[in-house]
Amino acid sequence: MIKLNKKLIIGAVFLSLTFTGCNEILDEQPRSLYTVDYMNTADGINASLPSMYRHLRLLYGNGYFMSNCQNGTDESTFAQSADGNFRELDMSGNGNINPATFPTSMVWSAAFPNINTANAVIQRGPAFNVSEALISEARFFRAFDYFMLVQTYGGVPLNLGSGELMFNTDPVTTSERNTVPEVYTRAIIPDLKKAIDNLPTNPRVTGGLTKNVARLFLAKAYLTYGWWLQNPNNIPTYPETPRTDPDGHNAQFYFQQAYDLAMAGITNPGPYGLQPTYYDVNVGSNDRNNECMLYADHTQSSTFYNESDPVGFGSGWAPDNFAAWMQTWNYTAIRTSTSATSYTNTVSSVQREAAQSLGRPWVRMAPPIGVIKNTFADKTNDSRYDGTFVTTYRGNWNKGGVTNAVLYNANNLPVSPGGAILSFLNDDTQTPAYPSGAGQNGVGAGSLPGRADWVIAPNGISRIVYPGLWKIGTYRTDDPNGLGYPNAGLTRPFNVAKFSEFYFIAAEAAVKGASGTMSARDLINVIRARAGKWKFNNAQNTAYVADNSAAMIAATPATITIDYILAERSREYYGEFYRWYDLVRTQKWVDYSATYQIGGSSYGNHTPQTVNRTIQPFHYLRPIPQGQLDAMQVPADVKAKYQNPGY
């Protein structure tokens, strides 16, 4: 099955972690490796539990997994500095996804070692008097990983070499894939049901698992499995198997189960709930709020606990959190003049800073124009555009050693530190005067009469200049007056599950025929009403209190469709690694992503180019990674049958 080495780390964990008392953070103790012998001890079993939380860092906050989850969808395309890890996934003729493509292999390589660790805890924990509540944490993570695997690759092995769902201790070089229904009904659903029964209502450690976290993922698994059984667009599965449930249930049964379980999560929230505004959910100073149910955590206080130097140069590799860098363009290239009479002696007026709106630019991913114009069409009532993107880049030259109290920007107008240097306009009602090429400001931005900030309209967004991602951006508190440590990996948690998704799951299930006390429109309007409440305006960098809930509710269509839910999900979760899985689940990937518009890769490119993608039915499954195939010592025809068709 999955090739393991007894001398390698079980679960791919570099730290041994132990839990302390209730409501404490995870307490980690150094250990060079986990061996099979160590897993035969109580210490080994107990130490394995927190390692499962740590394995979330391999995916969530990882910029390459972000590419897997967003590039090639309507949410993202590759940007000017992208390599094959981003271009191949765009599906637009800039390379093809294949078994050696790294981002599509990440779930496989992260999940199976952790599954084997979970198997050890579940199998051996009772012998060491480990409580079922603790063992259920391992059950959750085993189900979580299998759910990620089955969505990504189709059917996957339940037997790693020692029997189905058993801890494997010996290297093996063969493998057999189970079918999708077997993975759901033998692993995911039973594990999550038991986790719901035995996990606590309140987390025993900060960020720990609870009944409602398990409810959320079981509801989502039911929803996804229901879609798979229904298969409205005849998307092929692999290994080939009839779209029938071993327990005799139909798709409608699972949609109803998803609805009922999501509603149970809403009506029994425990310590969770919705934040009052969308801004509150995502502002760095409010991280780990009660809407965030599960996250891959980090810290700025310790290199050891963070697993990387929180003040050094970030690796751009797991377990760092560096996803925000991918969709950050090189704003430091903006130039502003020191002269009041001519645009000369220019300086970098927006310098690299460890601030939520700035951070380290990598220019690997960009939002297509349709995201700005269509997905986030309402920028007045709906706070989510302002709470997602960086649309105003403000001067901070004073923090970087430039002593000028005033600089001169567009139209040679004066700007002070904190003033707007470059802004992305909300719409195309005004056409900026764009320069030829990079122009005076160095990035090809345009101007409007009377405005001191350089401007770019939505139609002028390109692969090299585009709104950045505020919601997942850098946030630190250790250098409030300077530029801080913008090159270090982010020390924020990266959210994996939010309480708000209960409403979306129940609404989607209702559209698919489930019934209950709240309609799909009722559920979506809870989210939309919250989106209409403003606390702070990022674009204007000022407090702004407004309640547009009534207008948001009034604009909700009378009949909610899957298309409307997908649009709302993108507004709510843009940039949070949901989109490819949402479009694959609902079989809408081609409908939403077959074409997009964006400008070119050079400064001054402001003419939208229409790009066509080729997305075929077999692309709805990612390829089995080449590393897995290479590790299998089986005949070539067996390897060929192991791989998903089309690859």
Disulfide bonds with the S-S distance in Angstrom:
none
